[in-house]
Amino acid sequence: MRANSGATAHYPVRVAHSHSHSLAGPSPLGPLAARIVVSLLVAIGVAVLIGAALLWPSGEKADIPLPFQNAAGGAVTTESGHVLSSTAATCGSPSAGSVLTSAPLPSDGAGAECVQSLVAIDSGPNRGANTLLEIGVGPGQPTLAVGDDVRLSRQVDDAGVTSYAFYDYERSWPLAAFALVFAVVIVAVARWRGFRALVGIVIAFGVLVVFLLPALRDGAPAVPVALVGSAAILYAVIYLAHGVSLRTSAALLGTLASLLLAAVLSWAAIELTHLTGLSEDQNNEVAAYLGNVSITGMLLAGFIIGSLGVLNDVTVTQASTTFELAALGDASRRDVFVGAMRVGRDHIASTVYTLVLAYAGSALPLLLLFSVANRSLGDVLTSELVAIEVARSAVGGIALALSVPLTTGIAALLAAPRVDRRP
């Protein structure tokens, strides 16, 4: 009886000790698993730095493409202005495009009908003067109303005569207002984590502008450039927004592996479907004016970079779900994986059609034109313009679906369930 009583007395102590240890939260599956993940991320980070050093753009200035040149071969200069008046008239006024300090001269009456807009010049060497814009009437032509803020292109010919033309609408203040509201809402809801995410966005655009675009302009191989740039963005964005932990490391490793898979899938899609990218006007301009840039390479880089956002979203969610299930439930590591995969399947189902619809939305004008051209559905889907979006959607969807079990498996190894812990 005494022996049994002694054994019984020790058993509750052991259970209480085990329960107390479990309250410490998820812990890795032994030091080895954590060391392997950290070592892989460090190795990949070093490879990214070496790749960035090898692929770093030369900084040499490229020739300005013809559509963006002024009369002297330099970059087009734009100035701000606002519309003072806008009336229907006959084109051909001698004052069109000139710098005016008095009323514009009327046309001789022999031209076509157009809209004449008197615009005040608000910046540049002719600030305070006016100019007259003549804009044709018809589809694709801007409609200027009194009070509209516009951008004017300024040209100076060999004789020193300055002329102005409509360049675009002025959008600085509306865009700045939307950006400010966006930032305020994100910070108000997500607080410091939201602020760090905004800093990550700035870093991401910095990588694109400072490294990726100049490297592509120099003719560097597109796949290494896209992978190095994307990996650098992921390291900065994930750790900055979500902190440095095993949870975010699991998400980062899963995202990097999925990104490499997306690169392979993108290459296969472009090669197997013979996509050239020359069906898009911007790519034709790049081919014409930047001959050292590979159009298919740029298309491939676009596929890879386009998959970043959705992969990051899914992998971070899966890693967080796995760690939370491991911390809250008395389940085995296998049960944690299965439970997190249930959440992941719902995420895949919702994100895949979101991805496809987003690409379909970007191609909506093209689909509308095809719909009135009496072309068959198969003919439409296999045309290059639509095939690019189909391939992009397929690559993104496959990489998205495979990133879920991959990230969940990594996170399940790092987040130890209570039942697996020992005092």
matplotlib code that plots the C-alpha trace (Angstrom):
import matplotlib.pyplot as plt

x = [0.0, 2.8, 4.6, 1.4, 0.7, 4.1, 3.7, 0.3, 1.8, 4.4, 2.1, 0.1, 3.4, 4.7, 1.5, 1.4, 5.0, 4.3, 1.3, 3.3, 6.0, 3.4, 2.3, 5.6, 4.2, 5.4, 9.0, 11.0, 11.3, 14.7, 17.5, 18.4, 15.2, 15.5, 19.2, 18.5, 15.8, 18.0, 21.0, 19.0, 17.8, 21.2, 22.7, 19.9, 20.4, 24.2, 23.4, 21.0, 23.7, 26.3, 23.7, 22.9, 26.6, 27.1, 24.0, 24.2, 23.4, 26.2, 24.4, 25.1, 22.4, 20.3, 19.1, 15.7, 13.1, 11.7, 8.1, 9.6, 12.1, 11.8, 12.8, 16.5, 16.6, 16.4, 13.7, 10.3, 9.9, 6.4, 4.9, 1.7, -1.2, -5.0, -7.8, -9.2, -11.7, -12.8, -14.9, -15.7, -14.0, -12.3, -8.7, -5.8, -5.3, -1.8, -1.7, -2.0, 0.8, 2.4, 3.3, 0.6, 0.4, -2.7, -5.8, -5.2, -5.7, -8.7, -8.3, -8.8, -11.9, -10.5, -9.6, -11.6, -13.7, -11.9, -12.0, -9.8, -8.8, -7.0, -4.6, -2.7, 1.0, 1.7, 5.3, 8.5, 10.1, 6.8, 4.9, 2.1, 1.6, -1.1, -1.1, -3.8, -4.5, -6.4, -7.7, -9.7, -13.2, -13.6, -12.9, -9.7, -9.4, -9.3, -12.2, -10.9, -13.2, -12.7, -10.7, -9.0, -5.4, -3.2, 0.4, 1.8, 4.8, 7.3, 9.4, 12.1, 13.2, 16.5, 15.4, 14.7, 10.9, 8.9, 5.7, 3.3, 1.0, -1.4, 0.6, -1.7, -4.0, -2.5, -3.1, -0.6, -3.0, -5.8, -3.2, -1.5, -4.8, -5.6, -2.2, -2.5, -6.0, -4.5, -1.6, -3.8, -6.3, -3.6, -1.8, -5.1, -6.2, -2.8, -0.9, 2.9, 2.7, 0.8, 3.4, 6.2, 4.3, 4.1, 7.9, 8.2, 6.3, 8.7, 11.6, 10.0, 9.6, 13.1, 14.4, 12.4, 13.6, 17.2, 18.1, 15.6, 14.6, 18.1, 19.5, 16.9, 17.7, 21.3, 20.4, 21.1, 19.4, 15.9, 15.4, 18.4, 17.5, 13.8, 14.7, 17.4, 15.1, 12.1, 14.1, 15.5, 11.9, 10.7, 13.4, 12.7, 8.9, 8.3, 10.7, 9.9, 6.1, 5.9, 9.1, 12.0, 10.8, 10.6, 7.0, 8.1, 11.1, 8.9, 6.7, 9.8, 11.4, 8.0, 7.7, 11.2, 10.7, 7.4, 9.0, 11.6, 8.9, 7.0, 10.1, 10.4, 6.7, 6.9, 9.8, 7.9, 4.7, 6.5, 8.5, 5.6, 3.0, 5.5, 4.7, 6.7, 5.2, 5.3, 1.5, 1.6, 2.3, 4.7, 6.8, 7.0, 8.3, 10.9, 12.0, 12.3, 14.2, 16.0, 17.4, 19.5, 16.4, 14.9, 11.2, 10.5, 12.9, 11.0, 7.7, 9.2, 10.3, 6.8, 5.4, 7.8, 7.3, 3.5, 3.4, 5.1, 2.1, -0.3, 2.5, 3.5, -0.2, -0.8, 2.5, 2.3, -1.3, -0.4, 2.6, 0.6, -2.3, 0.0, 1.7, -1.6, -3.0, 0.2, 0.0, -3.7, -4.5, -3.4, -2.8, 0.0, 2.2, 0.3, -3.0, -1.7, -0.6, -4.0, -5.9, -3.8, -4.3, -8.1, -7.6, -5.2, -7.6, -10.2, -7.5, -6.5, -10.2, -10.8, -7.4, -7.3, -10.5, -9.5, -6.3, -8.0, -10.6, -7.9, -6.2, -9.5, -10.3, -7.0, -7.8, -11.4, -11.1, -9.4, -12.1, -14.8, -13.2, -13.0, -16.6, -17.8, -15.4, -17.3, -14.3, -14.7, -13.9, -11.0, -9.6, -9.8, -8.2, -5.3, -4.4, -1.3, -2.8, -5.2, -2.8, -0.4, -3.0, -4.1, -0.6, 0.0, -3.1, -2.1, 1.5, 0.2, -2.4, -0.1, 2.6, -0.1, -1.6, 1.8, 3.0, 0.3, 1.4, 5.1, 4.8, 2.5, 4.9, 7.8, 5.8, 4.5, 8.1, 9.1, 5.9, 5.9, 2.4, 1.9, 1.5, 5.0, 6.7, 8.5, 9.4]
y = [0.0, 2.4, 1.7, 2.2, 5.3, 6.7, 6.0, 7.6, 10.7, 11.2, 10.8, 14.1, 15.9, 14.6, 15.5, 19.0, 19.5, 18.4, 20.7, 23.7, 23.1, 23.0, 26.6, 27.9, 27.7, 25.9, 24.8, 23.2, 19.5, 19.4, 21.8, 20.0, 21.0, 24.7, 24.7, 23.1, 25.8, 28.7, 27.3, 27.0, 30.6, 31.9, 30.0, 31.3, 34.8, 34.7, 33.3, 36.2, 38.8, 37.1, 37.1, 40.7, 41.6, 39.7, 41.0, 44.5, 47.0, 49.0, 52.3, 53.4, 55.6, 54.0, 55.9, 57.4, 55.5, 57.6, 58.0, 59.6, 61.9, 65.7, 67.4, 67.5, 63.8, 64.3, 63.3, 65.0, 67.8, 68.2, 71.2, 71.6, 73.6, 74.1, 74.6, 78.2, 77.7, 75.0, 75.6, 73.9, 75.6, 75.0, 73.7, 75.6, 78.6, 80.1, 80.3, 76.6, 75.4, 78.8, 80.7, 83.4, 86.6, 87.8, 86.3, 83.5, 84.2, 82.6, 79.9, 80.7, 78.5, 75.8, 73.2, 70.3, 70.6, 70.4, 71.6, 74.6, 74.7, 77.7, 76.4, 78.4, 77.3, 76.8, 75.7, 76.0, 79.0, 80.2, 80.1, 82.7, 82.6, 80.6, 78.3, 77.0, 73.3, 72.0, 68.5, 66.5, 65.2, 61.4, 58.2, 58.2, 61.9, 63.6, 65.8, 68.9, 70.9, 74.2, 73.7, 70.4, 70.1, 68.8, 68.0, 69.8, 68.6, 71.4, 71.4, 73.9, 73.8, 74.7, 78.3, 78.5, 78.7, 77.0, 75.0, 73.1, 70.1, 68.1, 65.3, 63.8, 64.6, 65.8, 63.0, 63.8, 65.1, 62.5, 59.7, 61.1, 61.4, 57.7, 56.7, 58.6, 57.1, 53.6, 54.1, 55.5, 52.7, 50.0, 51.5, 52.1, 48.5, 46.6, 49.2, 48.7, 45.6, 47.5, 50.3, 47.8, 46.3, 49.8, 50.1, 46.7, 48.0, 50.9, 48.5, 46.3, 49.1, 50.2, 46.8, 47.0, 50.5, 50.3, 46.7, 44.7, 47.2, 48.5, 45.0, 43.9, 47.1, 46.1, 42.8, 40.6, 37.1, 37.5, 34.4, 35.0, 38.7, 38.0, 35.3, 37.4, 40.5, 38.5, 36.7, 40.0, 41.5, 38.4, 38.6, 42.2, 42.1, 38.9, 39.6, 43.3, 42.8, 39.6, 39.7, 37.3, 33.9, 30.2, 30.9, 33.6, 31.5, 28.6, 30.9, 32.4, 29.1, 27.8, 31.0, 30.8, 27.1, 27.9, 30.9, 28.6, 26.2, 29.1, 30.0, 26.5, 26.4, 29.8, 28.7, 25.5, 27.4, 29.9, 27.3, 24.8, 27.3, 29.3, 32.7, 35.6, 38.6, 40.5, 40.7, 43.4, 47.0, 47.8, 44.7, 45.7, 49.2, 47.5, 45.2, 48.2, 50.6, 48.3, 45.6, 44.0, 43.2, 39.7, 40.0, 36.3, 36.8, 39.9, 38.0, 35.2, 37.7, 39.1, 35.7, 35.1, 38.5, 38.4, 35.3, 36.9, 38.6, 35.6, 33.2, 35.4, 35.7, 32.0, 30.8, 33.3, 32.3, 28.6, 29.0, 31.0, 28.5, 25.6, 27.2, 28.3, 24.8, 23.4, 25.8, 25.4, 21.8, 18.5, 16.9, 15.0, 16.6, 14.7, 16.0, 19.6, 19.2, 17.7, 20.5, 23.2, 21.6, 21.9, 25.7, 25.7, 24.0, 26.7, 29.3, 27.7, 27.5, 31.2, 32.5, 30.6, 32.0, 35.4, 35.1, 34.0, 36.7, 39.4, 38.3, 38.2, 41.7, 43.0, 41.4, 42.6, 45.1, 42.4, 39.8, 42.3, 42.9, 39.2, 38.7, 40.9, 39.5, 36.2, 34.2, 30.8, 30.3, 28.0, 30.5, 33.3, 31.3, 30.1, 33.6, 34.9, 37.9, 35.6, 32.6, 34.8, 35.5, 31.8, 30.6, 33.3, 32.1, 28.5, 29.0, 31.1, 28.6, 25.6, 27.3, 28.5, 25.0, 23.4, 26.1, 25.1, 21.5, 22.6, 25.5, 23.5, 20.6, 22.9, 24.7, 21.4, 20.3, 23.5, 23.9, 21.0, 20.0, 19.6, 15.8, 15.5, 17.5, 16.1, 17.7]
z = [0.0, 0.9, -2.4, -4.4, -2.4, -3.2, -6.9, -6.9, -5.1, -7.8, -10.8, -10.4, -10.0, -13.3, -15.2, -13.7, -14.7, -18.2, -18.5, -17.2, -19.7, -22.5, -21.7, -23.0, -26.6, -29.7, -29.7, -32.6, -33.2, -31.5, -32.2, -35.4, -37.3, -36.3, -37.3, -40.7, -41.5, -40.3, -42.1, -45.3, -45.0, -44.3, -47.3, -49.6, -48.2, -49.0, -52.5, -53.0, -52.0, -54.3, -57.1, -56.6, -56.7, -59.9, -61.6, -60.3, -63.1, -64.7, -64.2, -67.8, -69.3, -72.0, -75.1, -74.6, -76.7, -79.6, -78.2, -75.1, -76.8, -77.4, -80.6, -79.4, -78.6, -74.8, -72.4, -72.8, -70.3, -68.8, -66.9, -64.9, -66.0, -65.6, -68.1, -68.3, -71.1, -73.5, -76.6, -79.9, -82.8, -86.1, -85.9, -87.3, -85.0, -85.4, -81.5, -81.0, -78.8, -78.5, -75.4, -75.0, -73.0, -74.8, -76.4, -78.9, -82.6, -84.4, -87.1, -90.8, -90.9, -93.2, -90.7, -89.1, -86.1, -82.8, -79.2, -78.3, -74.7, -73.2, -70.5, -67.9, -67.5, -63.8, -63.8, -65.8, -67.5, -68.9, -65.7, -65.6, -69.4, -71.3, -74.3, -76.6, -77.1, -80.1, -79.5, -82.1, -81.5, -81.4, -79.5, -77.5, -77.4, -73.9, -73.0, -71.1, -68.9, -67.1, -63.9, -65.0, -64.0, -66.8, -67.7, -70.7, -72.8, -73.5, -76.7, -77.7, -81.3, -82.8, -83.2, -79.5, -80.0, -77.2, -77.9, -75.7, -76.2, -74.1, -72.3, -69.7, -66.8, -63.5, -61.0, -58.2, -55.6, -56.0, -56.0, -52.9, -51.1, -51.9, -50.8, -47.5, -46.8, -47.6, -45.2, -42.4, -42.6, -42.7, -39.7, -37.8, -38.2, -38.1, -36.0, -35.9, -38.0, -40.6, -40.5, -41.0, -43.9, -45.5, -45.1, -46.7, -49.7, -50.1, -49.9, -52.5, -55.0, -54.2, -55.2, -58.5, -59.3, -58.2, -59.1, -61.2, -63.9, -64.5, -64.6, -67.2, -69.2, -69.2, -70.8, -67.8, -67.8, -66.7, -64.6, -62.2, -62.0, -61.2, -58.6, -56.9, -56.8, -55.6, -52.9, -51.6, -51.5, -49.6, -47.0, -46.3, -46.4, -44.4, -41.6, -41.4, -41.4, -39.2, -37.1, -36.9, -35.6, -36.5, -37.6, -40.2, -41.1, -42.0, -44.2, -45.8, -46.7, -48.0, -50.2, -51.5, -52.5, -54.1, -56.0, -57.4, -58.5, -60.1, -62.1, -63.5, -64.3, -65.9, -68.1, -69.1, -69.9, -72.1, -73.9, -74.4, -75.5, -77.7, -76.1, -77.5, -75.7, -79.0, -79.0, -76.4, -77.6, -74.7, -75.4, -79.1, -78.1, -75.8, -78.7, -81.0, -78.7, -76.3, -78.5, -75.8, -73.7, -74.1, -74.5, -73.6, -70.6, -69.5, -69.9, -67.7, -65.1, -65.1, -64.4, -61.5, -59.9, -60.4, -58.2, -55.2, -53.6, -53.6, -52.5, -49.6, -48.5, -48.5, -46.9, -44.0, -43.3, -43.4, -41.1, -38.6, -38.7, -38.1, -35.1, -33.5, -33.9, -32.3, -29.4, -28.6, -29.3, -27.6, -31.0, -32.7, -35.3, -38.0, -36.7, -36.7, -40.3, -41.3, -39.5, -41.1, -44.5, -44.1, -43.7, -46.6, -48.9, -48.2, -48.8, -52.1, -53.3, -52.6, -53.8, -57.1, -58.5, -57.2, -59.1, -62.3, -62.1, -61.5, -64.7, -66.6, -65.4, -66.8, -70.1, -70.2, -73.1, -75.2, -74.4, -75.3, -78.7, -79.3, -78.3, -81.1, -83.7, -84.2, -83.1, -81.5, -77.8, -78.6, -81.1, -78.5, -75.7, -77.8, -79.2, -77.6, -75.8, -73.9, -73.7, -71.7, -69.1, -69.1, -68.6, -65.9, -64.1, -64.4, -63.1, -60.2, -59.3, -59.4, -57.3, -54.9, -54.5, -53.9, -51.5, -49.0, -48.2, -48.5, -46.0, -43.7, -43.5, -42.7, -40.0, -38.5, -38.0, -36.3, -34.1, -31.6, -30.4, -26.6, -26.9, -28.3, -25.5, -22.5, -19.2]

ax = plt.figure().add_subplot(projection="3d")
ax.plot(x, y, z, "-o")
ax.set_aspect("equal")
plt.show()
